[in-house]
Amino acid sequence: MQTTTRINLWSSPRNISTAMMYGFAQRYDTIVFDEPLYAHYLLSTGIHHPGKEAILQVQDSNGENVIRDIILADHHKPIAFFKQMTHHLENISLDFLSQTKNVLFIRNPKQIIASYAQVIKDITMQDVGIKKQWWLYNYLTEKNLSCIVLDSNEILKSPQNVLQQLCDALQISFTEKMLHWPAGPKSYDGVWAKYWYDNVHQSTGFEKQKTSERDLPGYLEALYKECKIYYQQLYPYSIKAV
């Protein structure tokens, strides 16, 4: 019996992680899951996000159950891709990471913060996720566990080249089908899609959004400078466009 290859994409928010999920969903051999630990994060932290009640209604909020029944479960396809937010790793055992391939998906925090501020004004380091990604990188490397660093800006420079390198690192085949998807909502979108996915629903491939160049609000400049420290430590380890 073939075991499932489990891929966790540990992303920052306001990245192109949903586009990555759409790309992997085009593979015939892959099943995708949208932020399975979201309800666990909301319940365990008490934080408020748009659509919180709906998320808690449709998702299991017990993180250990999610790990057992979804992330570490055997699926009907050889590859299971989990779009994850790094900051969702709260109040939960990390033992399962030894059974998954882990990709840290980073983005310039200036772009993250400027985008996030369009939906939530009071942004914290926890929301941005980059400090947690640096912590997770050190956790994984110290334990000699799977750890690949991927930068969204490098993908946008050369999608095919960087995705080919990613697939090589994951020890799976690359297919050009990953580069394009149909526009519009997807059946595997989380219920929170209406708050966050407008831009990606208009996309059909990996393309730079005009909104990625929006200005950073002045009151968030200090947060950006702090986040930049962690980003600059992670970026050198990322896959580079050739």
Backbone as CSV, one residue per row, in Angstrom:
resi,resn,N_x,N_y,N_z,CA_x,CA_y,CA_z,C_x,C_y,C_z
1,MET,0.843,-1.207,0.000,0.000,0.000,0.000,0.878,1.256,0.000
2,GLN,0.601,2.162,-0.906,1.392,3.379,-1.009,1.024,4.352,0.094
3,THR,2.012,4.876,0.803,1.730,5.847,1.843,1.607,7.236,1.240
4,THR,0.879,8.095,1.932,0.632,9.448,1.445,1.838,10.351,1.713
5,THR,2.234,11.118,0.712,3.220,12.176,0.911,2.472,13.401,1.393
6,ARG,2.797,13.869,2.591,2.069,14.983,3.210,2.934,16.230,3.155
7,ILE,2.419,17.278,2.536,3.160,18.531,2.370,2.451,19.644,3.137
8,ASN,3.142,20.216,4.115,2.636,21.390,4.820,3.294,22.633,4.251
9,LEU,2.492,23.547,3.732,2.999,24.844,3.305,2.762,25.822,4.449
10,TRP,3.794,26.088,5.231,3.687,26.964,6.402,3.891,28.409,5.956
11,SER,2.788,29.081,5.699,2.821,30.385,5.066,2.633,31.527,6.060
12,SER,3.078,32.686,5.633,2.648,33.930,6.253,1.288,34.281,5.659
13,PRO,0.510,35.129,6.329,-0.750,35.579,5.719,-0.478,36.560,4.590
14,ARG,-1.487,36.805,3.777,-1.387,37.752,2.660,-0.199,37.436,1.769
15,ASN,0.016,36.157,1.576,1.029,35.673,0.665,0.275,35.105,-0.535
16,ILE,0.940,34.391,-1.425,0.227,33.746,-2.535,0.020,32.264,-2.209
17,SER,-0.238,31.993,-0.930,-0.416,30.608,-0.490,-1.663,29.979,-1.098
18,THR,-2.716,30.777,-1.293,-3.931,30.228,-1.914,-3.652,29.880,-3.373
19,ALA,-2.886,30.711,-4.055,-2.485,30.388,-5.425,-1.665,29.102,-5.451
20,MET,-0.796,28.919,-4.463,-0.030,27.674,-4.384,-0.960,26.480,-4.215
21,MET,-1.965,26.637,-3.370,-2.939,25.566,-3.182,-3.664,25.271,-4.496
22,TYR,-4.046,26.312,-5.220,-4.717,26.122,-6.502,-3.805,25.402,-7.495
23,GLY,-2.518,25.767,-7.482,-1.572,25.110,-8.379,-1.437,23.625,-8.081
24,PHE,-1.283,23.288,-6.806,-1.161,21.880,-6.430,-2.450,21.119,-6.710
25,ALA,-3.589,21.791,-6.623,-4.873,21.132,-6.868,-5.034,20.695,-8.316
26,GLN,-4.246,21.269,-9.228,-4.340,20.885,-10.633,-3.647,19.554,-10.920
27,ARG,-2.873,19.067,-9.966,-2.179,17.794,-10.137,-3.180,16.636,-9.989
28,TYR,-3.082,15.655,-10.833,-3.993,14.505,-10.762,-3.741,13.661,-9.519
29,ASP,-2.538,13.778,-8.952,-2.136,12.903,-7.847,-2.246,13.567,-6.475
30,THR,-2.881,14.753,-6.407,-2.844,15.542,-5.175,-4.235,15.961,-4.710
31,ILE,-4.466,15.862,-3.399,-5.659,16.406,-2.749,-5.200,17.571,-1.885
32,VAL,-5.980,18.659,-1.850,-5.558,19.849,-1.115,-6.532,20.170,0.027
33,PHE,-5.992,20.814,1.048,-6.773,21.215,2.216,-6.430,22.649,2.573
34,ASP,-7.460,23.453,2.814,-7.286,24.870,3.085,-7.293,25.135,4.598
35,GLU,-6.133,25.447,5.152,-5.960,25.859,6.547,-6.753,25.001,7.550
36,PRO,-6.442,23.723,7.638,-7.208,22.833,8.512,-7.112,23.165,9.998
37,LEU,-6.097,23.933,10.404,-5.934,24.269,11.823,-6.480,25.653,12.175
38,TYR,-7.239,26.245,11.269,-7.744,27.608,11.500,-8.681,27.656,12.709
39,ALA,-9.658,26.758,12.764,-10.609,26.771,13.886,-9.896,26.502,15.212
40,HIS,-8.930,25.598,15.192,-8.142,25.335,16.391,-7.461,26.616,16.867
41,TYR,-6.876,27.354,15.948,-6.184,28.596,16.283,-7.157,29.618,16.875
42,LEU,-8.295,29.783,16.248,-9.269,30.762,16.716,-9.781,30.434,18.112
43,LEU,-10.060,29.160,18.343,-10.594,28.766,19.643,-9.534,28.817,20.733
44,SER,-8.335,28.361,20.429,-7.300,28.270,21.461,-6.711,29.629,21.829
45,THR,-6.774,30.593,20.911,-6.230,31.920,21.206,-7.307,32.934,21.588
46,GLY,-8.549,32.671,21.183,-9.628,33.617,21.461,-9.601,34.840,20.561
47,ILE,-8.729,34.824,19.566,-8.593,35.970,18.674,-9.827,36.095,17.782
48,HIS,-10.132,37.320,17.371,-11.270,37.531,16.470,-10.786,37.739,15.043
49,HIS,-11.370,36.991,14.124,-11.117,37.164,12.696,-12.456,37.227,11.975
50,PRO,-12.512,37.849,10.797,-13.753,37.859,10.023,-14.250,36.440,9.764
51,GLY,-15.545,36.215,9.994,-16.130,34.895,9.751,-15.821,33.864,10.819
52,LYS,-15.397,34.303,11.994,-14.965,33.373,13.037,-16.035,32.334,13.377
53,GLU,-17.257,32.773,13.573,-18.316,31.833,13.982,-18.561,30.768,12.920
54,ALA,-18.554,31.169,11.659,-18.764,30.198,10.581,-17.627,29.191,10.532
55,ILE,-16.395,29.662,10.751,-15.236,28.767,10.733,-15.353,27.736,11.851
56,LEU,-15.744,28.186,13.045,-15.865,27.282,14.186,-17.001,26.278,13.989
57,GLN,-17.972,26.634,13.162,-19.092,25.727,12.905,-18.713,24.611,11.928
58,VAL,-17.878,24.925,10.948,-17.615,23.944,9.884,-16.310,23.173,10.074
59,GLN,-15.398,23.680,10.903,-14.118,23.006,11.106,-14.023,22.432,12.513
60,ASP,-13.326,21.318,12.646,-13.007,20.759,13.956,-12.013,21.698,14.635
61,SER,-12.334,22.167,15.822,-11.471,23.109,16.537,-10.486,22.417,17.467
62,ASN,-10.516,21.094,17.505,-9.554,20.334,18.298,-8.358,19.996,17.414
63,GLY,-7.256,20.690,17.645,-6.098,20.534,16.780,-5.551,19.126,16.718
64,GLU,-5.563,18.417,17.834,-5.050,17.049,17.849,-5.906,16.140,16.979
65,ASN,-7.224,16.374,16.984,-8.118,15.607,16.101,-7.806,15.901,14.638
66,VAL,-7.566,17.172,14.331,-7.269,17.561,12.954,-5.991,16.882,12.466
67,ILE,-4.992,16.865,13.326,-3.730,16.214,12.961,-3.954,14.734,12.684
68,ARG,-4.668,14.074,13.580,-4.895,12.624,13.440,-5.803,12.295,12.257
69,ASP,-6.908,13.025,12.125,-7.948,12.646,11.168,-7.789,13.254,9.778
70,ILE,-6.972,14.296,9.665,-6.805,14.958,8.363,-5.342,14.963,7.920
71,ILE,-4.483,15.568,8.725,-3.097,15.767,8.276,-2.333,14.446,8.183
72,LEU,-2.492,13.580,9.176,-1.751,12.314,9.161,-2.580,11.142,8.636
73,ALA,-3.773,11.424,8.162,-4.626,10.359,7.629,-4.121,9.914,6.258
74,ASP,-4.485,8.699,5.867,-4.226,8.264,4.494,-5.358,8.780,3.616
75,HIS,-5.000,9.283,2.451,-5.988,9.860,1.541,-6.035,9.065,0.250
76,HIS,-7.045,9.353,-0.567,-7.258,8.552,-1.776,-6.314,8.950,-2.907
77,LYS,-5.470,9.962,-2.663,-4.462,10.341,-3.643,-3.082,10.253,-3.000
78,PRO,-2.038,10.060,-3.793,-0.694,9.852,-3.241,-0.124,11.052,-2.492
79,ILE,-0.564,12.272,-2.845,-0.027,13.477,-2.233,-1.156,14.267,-1.572
80,ALA,-0.928,14.689,-0.334,-1.861,15.568,0.367,-1.151,16.885,0.638
81,PHE,-1.721,17.976,0.137,-1.136,19.305,0.284,-1.978,20.105,1.266
82,PHE,-1.338,20.621,2.308,-2.034,21.388,3.334,-1.541,22.832,3.313
83,LYS,-2.401,23.720,2.888,-2.084,25.145,3.019,-2.285,25.512,4.490
84,GLN,-1.214,25.956,5.116,-1.253,26.247,6.547,-0.753,27.664,6.812
85,MET,-1.224,28.245,7.895,-0.664,29.493,8.399,0.253,29.154,9.571
86,THR,1.474,29.653,9.543,2.442,29.301,10.570,1.953,29.683,11.959
87,HIS,1.266,30.808,12.073,0.815,31.248,13.395,-0.327,30.393,13.946
88,HIS,-0.846,29.461,13.155,-1.855,28.536,13.668,-1.251,27.470,14.580
89,LEU,0.072,27.386,14.614,0.745,26.411,15.477,0.805,26.931,16.905
90,GLU,-0.347,26.993,17.535,-0.458,27.454,18.917,-1.101,26.358,19.764
91,ASN,-0.531,26.121,20.940,-1.121,25.197,21.917,-1.370,23.821,21.298
92,ILE,-0.334,23.304,20.649,-0.486,22.021,19.964,0.873,21.329,19.887
93,SER,0.870,20.007,19.941,2.108,19.251,19.829,2.628,19.306,18.393
94,LEU,3.941,19.456,18.263,4.552,19.527,16.938,5.128,18.184,16.496
95,ASP,4.850,17.134,17.214,5.420,15.824,16.878,5.076,15.387,15.457
96,PHE,3.912,15.806,14.955,3.463,15.365,13.631,4.371,15.868,12.504
97,LEU,5.158,16.907,12.762,6.007,17.475,11.723,7.096,16.518,11.272
98,SER,7.359,15.510,12.071,8.349,14.503,11.662,7.794,13.580,10.586
99,GLN,6.481,13.631,10.357,5.848,12.766,9.367,5.386,13.534,8.131
100,THR,5.814,14.778,8.026,5.396,15.604,6.893,6.600,16.294,6.266
101,LYS,6.427,16.711,5.015,7.401,17.585,4.368,6.953,19.016,4.642
102,ASN,7.876,19.865,5.064,7.521,21.193,5.548,8.172,22.286,4.699
103,VAL,7.324,23.164,4.182,7.791,24.278,3.353,7.446,25.580,4.079
104,LEU,8.453,26.383,4.406,8.228,27.694,5.011,8.058,28.703,3.884
105,PHE,6.864,29.270,3.783,6.526,30.133,2.655,6.545,31.587,3.114
106,ILE,7.605,32.302,2.751,7.810,33.656,3.247,7.502,34.705,2.182
107,ARG,7.337,35.924,2.644,7.127,37.069,1.754,7.686,38.301,2.447
108,ASN,8.120,39.272,1.663,8.578,40.531,2.235,7.502,41.068,3.188
109,PRO,7.819,41.262,4.466,6.787,41.658,5.432,6.162,43.021,5.151
110,LYS,6.848,43.875,4.413,6.236,45.155,4.048,4.977,44.912,3.230
111,GLN,5.049,43.961,2.294,3.891,43.640,1.464,2.796,42.957,2.281
112,ILE,3.208,42.087,3.204,2.228,41.407,4.054,1.449,42.415,4.886
113,ILE,2.167,43.290,5.563,1.542,44.231,6.492,0.630,45.208,5.754
114,ALA,1.103,45.739,4.624,0.292,46.684,3.860,-0.999,46.036,3.371
115,SER,-0.919,44.767,2.980,-2.104,44.049,2.510,-3.040,43.704,3.663
116,TYR,-2.471,43.222,4.751,-3.267,42.809,5.922,-4.057,43.990,6.477
117,ALA,-3.441,45.182,6.447,-4.077,46.374,7.009,-5.356,46.767,6.272
118,GLN,-5.549,46.218,5.077,-6.785,46.500,4.338,-7.990,45.802,4.961
119,VAL,-7.734,44.746,5.743,-8.817,43.978,6.355,-8.829,44.142,7.870
120,ILE,-7.648,44.068,8.488,-7.529,44.192,9.942,-6.511,45.293,10.240
121,LYS,-6.921,46.308,10.992,-6.068,47.485,11.208,-5.021,47.261,12.296
122,ASP,-5.413,46.631,13.378,-4.506,46.458,14.514,-3.683,45.185,14.320
123,ILE,-2.573,45.293,13.640,-1.750,44.139,13.276,-0.633,43.948,14.294
124,THR,-0.380,42.711,14.656,0.681,42.384,15.597,1.722,41.492,14.920
125,MET,2.838,41.275,15.600,3.859,40.364,15.098,3.272,38.969,14.879
126,GLN,2.386,38.548,15.768,1.764,37.235,15.627,0.975,37.143,14.329
127,ASP,0.286,38.220,13.966,-0.499,38.222,12.733,0.394,38.066,11.501
128,VAL,1.520,38.740,11.498,2.412,38.721,10.334,3.032,37.336,10.139
129,GLY,3.372,36.673,11.226,3.813,35.279,11.143,5.287,35.054,10.892
130,ILE,6.062,36.083,10.549,7.448,35.876,10.155,8.332,35.462,11.334
131,LYS,8.070,35.991,12.518,8.844,35.590,13.695,8.600,34.122,13.995
132,LYS,7.347,33.683,13.839,6.994,32.274,14.055,7.667,31.395,12.994
133,GLN,7.779,31.894,11.791,8.458,31.130,10.737,9.939,30.953,11.060
134,TRP,10.566,31.984,11.573,11.980,31.883,11.961,12.133,30.883,13.100
135,TRP,11.209,30.920,14.053,11.216,29.958,15.154,11.028,28.531,14.621
136,LEU,10.077,28.366,13.679,9.807,27.043,13.128,11.002,26.546,12.320
137,TYR,11.641,27.431,11.587,12.838,27.041,10.839,13.891,26.465,11.785
138,ASN,14.139,27.135,12.882,15.134,26.654,13.842,14.705,25.350,14.503
139,TYR,13.419,25.223,14.793,12.902,23.980,15.376,13.135,22.803,14.432
140,LEU,12.781,22.988,13.172,12.892,21.902,12.198,14.348,21.534,11.913
141,THR,15.189,22.534,11.745,16.589,22.248,11.422,17.329,21.624,12.599
142,GLU,17.015,22.065,13.803,17.671,21.488,14.980,17.307,20.015,15.155
143,LYS,16.108,19.644,14.718,15.655,18.257,14.833,15.900,17.453,13.552
144,ASN,16.592,18.077,12.597,16.890,17.423,11.316,15.624,16.956,10.598
145,LEU,14.588,17.781,10.650,13.328,17.461,9.983,13.244,18.219,8.657
146,SER,12.343,17.761,7.797,12.148,18.398,6.492,11.889,19.889,6.657
147,CYS,12.649,20.694,5.922,12.476,22.156,5.994,12.975,22.796,4.706
148,ILE,12.041,23.270,3.896,12.348,23.954,2.640,11.852,25.390,2.776
149,VAL,12.660,26.365,2.380,12.238,27.765,2.447,11.904,28.246,1.036
150,LEU,10.735,28.847,0.911,10.229,29.293,-0.390,9.781,30.744,-0.246
151,ASP,10.176,31.585,-1.179,9.817,33.006,-1.140,8.886,33.317,-2.311
152,SER,7.765,33.965,-2.016,6.769,34.199,-3.065,7.292,35.123,-4.163
153,ASN,8.148,36.068,-3.813,8.678,36.960,-4.843,9.580,36.218,-5.821
154,GLU,10.266,35.188,-5.341,11.087,34.372,-6.241,10.196,33.570,-7.197
155,ILE,9.086,33.059,-6.700,8.141,32.346,-7.569,7.654,33.257,-8.686
156,LEU,7.290,34.489,-8.326,6.732,35.402,-9.321,7.751,35.807,-10.369
157,LYS,9.049,35.715,-10.055,10.087,36.000,-11.051,10.107,34.936,-12.141
158,SER,9.933,33.665,-11.741,10.019,32.558,-12.692,9.237,31.367,-12.140
159,PRO,7.905,31.375,-12.289,7.067,30.347,-11.665,7.486,28.921,-12.008
160,GLN,7.698,28.633,-13.279,8.027,27.260,-13.655,9.352,26.821,-13.048
161,ASN,10.357,27.668,-13.139,11.682,27.313,-12.635,11.649,27.047,-11.128
162,VAL,11.028,27.935,-10.376,11.024,27.788,-8.916,10.158,26.606,-8.487
163,LEU,9.026,26.403,-9.151,8.184,25.255,-8.799,8.867,23.934,-9.153
164,GLN,9.633,23.918,-10.229,10.404,22.715,-10.547,11.414,22.412,-9.442
165,GLN,12.091,23.446,-8.961,13.043,23.257,-7.868,12.325,22.799,-6.594
166,LEU,11.155,23.363,-6.345,10.384,22.959,-5.175,10.001,21.493,-5.261
167,CYS,9.498,21.075,-6.398,9.104,19.675,-6.571,10.306,18.745,-6.420
168,ASP,11.450,19.158,-6.924,12.662,18.354,-6.743,12.978,18.203,-5.258
169,ALA,12.880,19.311,-4.524,13.173,19.272,-3.094,12.168,18.398,-2.331
170,LEU,10.928,18.374,-2.824,9.879,17.559,-2.200,9.917,16.112,-2.662
171,GLN,10.756,15.837,-3.657,10.886,14.503,-4.250,9.577,14.038,-4.896
172,ILE,8.944,14.981,-5.601,7.760,14.655,-6.394,7.999,15.193,-7.810
173,SER,7.244,14.693,-8.768,7.405,15.142,-10.145,6.795,16.531,-10.316
174,PHE,7.320,17.270,-11.273,6.738,18.571,-11.620,5.843,18.396,-12.837
175,THR,4.745,19.125,-12.872,3.891,19.166,-14.050,3.517,20.609,-14.338
176,GLU,3.481,20.966,-15.602,3.137,22.331,-15.991,1.693,22.675,-15.637
177,LYS,0.896,21.672,-15.317,-0.486,21.936,-14.903,-0.536,22.788,-13.640
178,MET,0.538,22.762,-12.851,0.580,23.524,-11.611,0.626,25.033,-11.855
179,LEU,0.924,25.439,-13.071,1.130,26.857,-13.368,-0.160,27.620,-13.626
180,HIS,-1.266,26.907,-13.862,-2.523,27.582,-14.211,-3.717,26.865,-13.596
181,TRP,-4.779,27.625,-13.368,-6.023,27.098,-12.809,-7.181,27.966,-13.314
182,PRO,-8.395,27.483,-13.257,-9.533,28.297,-13.694,-9.834,29.409,-12.696
183,ALA,-10.307,30.528,-13.194,-10.683,31.645,-12.320,-11.919,31.278,-11.507
184,GLY,-12.116,32.005,-10.411,-13.323,31.841,-9.608,-13.101,31.040,-8.344
185,PRO,-14.131,30.998,-7.470,-14.058,30.228,-6.227,-13.869,28.746,-6.504
186,LYS,-13.302,28.046,-5.517,-13.043,26.610,-5.639,-13.794,25.864,-4.542
187,SER,-14.133,24.618,-4.813,-14.892,23.819,-3.850,-14.118,23.584,-2.559
188,TYR,-12.790,23.647,-2.624,-11.959,23.377,-1.454,-11.546,24.652,-0.720
189,ASP,-12.035,25.823,-1.177,-11.793,27.063,-0.442,-12.386,26.968,0.962
190,GLY,-11.726,27.588,1.938,-12.311,27.704,3.266,-13.479,28.680,3.251
191,VAL,-14.329,28.608,4.273,-15.502,29.486,4.332,-15.114,30.956,4.487
192,TRP,-13.854,31.198,4.820,-13.362,32.565,4.975,-12.975,33.202,3.637
193,ALA,-13.133,32.471,2.545,-12.675,32.950,1.232,-13.278,34.306,0.863
194,LYS,-14.534,34.542,1.232,-15.189,35.788,0.830,-14.544,37.021,1.452
195,TYR,-13.774,36.814,2.519,-13.102,37.946,3.156,-11.696,38.196,2.607
196,TRP,-11.086,37.159,2.042,-9.662,37.248,1.737,-9.271,36.909,0.300
197,TYR,-10.123,36.218,-0.476,-9.673,35.613,-1.727,-10.101,36.339,-2.993
198,ASP,-10.558,37.578,-2.892,-11.060,38.278,-4.083,-10.028,38.310,-5.201
199,ASN,-8.796,38.676,-4.874,-7.768,38.795,-5.913,-7.422,37.449,-6.539
200,VAL,-7.232,36.440,-5.702,-6.822,35.137,-6.239,-7.947,34.494,-7.044
201,HIS,-9.192,34.820,-6.740,-10.307,34.286,-7.521,-10.327,34.870,-8.941
202,GLN,-9.674,36.003,-9.131,-9.602,36.606,-10.461,-8.390,36.109,-11.245
203,SER,-7.527,35.358,-10.573,-6.283,34.923,-11.204,-6.454,33.577,-11.903
204,THR,-5.549,33.315,-12.835,-5.489,31.999,-13.486,-4.063,31.470,-13.490
205,GLY,-3.169,32.159,-12.784,-1.775,31.740,-12.727,-1.003,32.613,-11.767
206,PHE,0.280,32.378,-11.679,1.136,33.118,-10.755,1.527,34.453,-11.368
207,GLU,0.800,35.493,-10.995,1.054,36.821,-11.523,1.109,37.822,-10.378
208,LYS,2.001,38.777,-10.509,2.132,39.811,-9.490,0.898,40.696,-9.497
209,GLN,0.319,40.927,-8.313,-0.858,41.771,-8.199,-0.450,43.238,-8.089
210,LYS,-1.234,44.127,-8.696,-0.960,45.559,-8.583,-0.983,46.011,-7.128
211,THR,-1.821,45.361,-6.324,-1.968,45.754,-4.924,-0.727,45.427,-4.101
212,SER,0.198,44.631,-4.642,1.393,44.267,-3.884,2.331,45.456,-3.700
213,GLU,2.095,46.538,-4.445,2.947,47.725,-4.339,2.300,48.820,-3.498
214,ARG,1.212,48.503,-2.780,0.559,49.539,-1.969,1.500,50.027,-0.869
215,ASP,1.282,51.266,-0.470,2.137,51.879,0.542,1.876,51.297,1.923
216,LEU,2.921,51.298,2.731,2.812,50.844,4.112,2.304,51.994,4.972
217,PRO,1.208,51.804,5.715,0.737,52.868,6.618,1.828,53.249,7.622
218,GLY,1.956,54.517,7.873,3.017,55.003,8.742,3.021,54.401,10.130
219,TYR,1.835,54.150,10.679,1.771,53.632,12.047,2.268,52.187,12.152
220,LEU,2.497,51.543,11.009,2.980,50.165,11.009,4.465,50.058,10.630
221,GLU,5.130,51.179,10.495,6.537,51.186,10.108,7.412,50.472,11.139
222,ALA,7.153,50.679,12.420,7.963,50.044,13.470,7.799,48.524,13.436
223,LEU,6.566,48.074,13.200,6.330,46.633,13.108,7.082,46.057,11.917
224,TYR,7.061,46.760,10.808,7.784,46.289,9.620,9.278,46.139,9.896
225,LYS,9.871,47.126,10.560,11.304,47.073,10.837,11.649,45.866,11.704
226,GLU,10.773,45.540,12.647,11.010,44.369,13.502,10.862,43.079,12.690
227,CYS,9.837,43.012,11.848,9.600,41.822,11.031,10.726,41.610,10.016
228,LYS,11.254,42.699,9.503,12.290,42.644,8.478,13.518,41.875,8.964
229,ILE,13.816,41.968,10.259,14.967,41.269,10.835,14.847,39.764,10.614
230,TYR,13.659,39.222,10.865,13.445,37.775,10.715,13.411,37.372,9.245
231,TYR,12.812,38.226,8.419,12.748,37.933,6.984,14.155,37.859,6.392
232,GLN,15.012,38.783,6.782,16.369,38.814,6.250,17.198,37.618,6.701
233,GLN,16.805,36.990,7.801,17.500,35.783,8.239,17.026,34.559,7.462
234,LEU,15.771,34.547,7.048,15.212,33.404,6.331,15.475,33.445,4.823
235,TYR,15.443,34.639,4.245,15.515,34.750,2.797,16.731,34.058,2.178
236,PRO,17.939,34.142,2.766,19.090,33.485,2.132,18.924,31.983,1.951
237,TYR,18.056,31.346,2.728,17.857,29.898,2.631,16.805,29.528,1.586
238,SER,16.155,30.522,0.989,15.032,30.238,0.093,15.508,29.808,-1.300
239,ILE,14.645,29.062,-1.980,14.878,28.677,-3.374,14.890,29.935,-4.224
240,LYS,15.887,30.053,-5.106,16.020,31.255,-5.918,15.668,30.970,-7.383
241,ALA,15.043,31.945,-8.028,14.760,31.836,-9.455,16.080,31.857,-10.222
242,VAL,16.174,31.001,-11.228,17.391,30.914,-12.043,17.142,31.560,-13.398
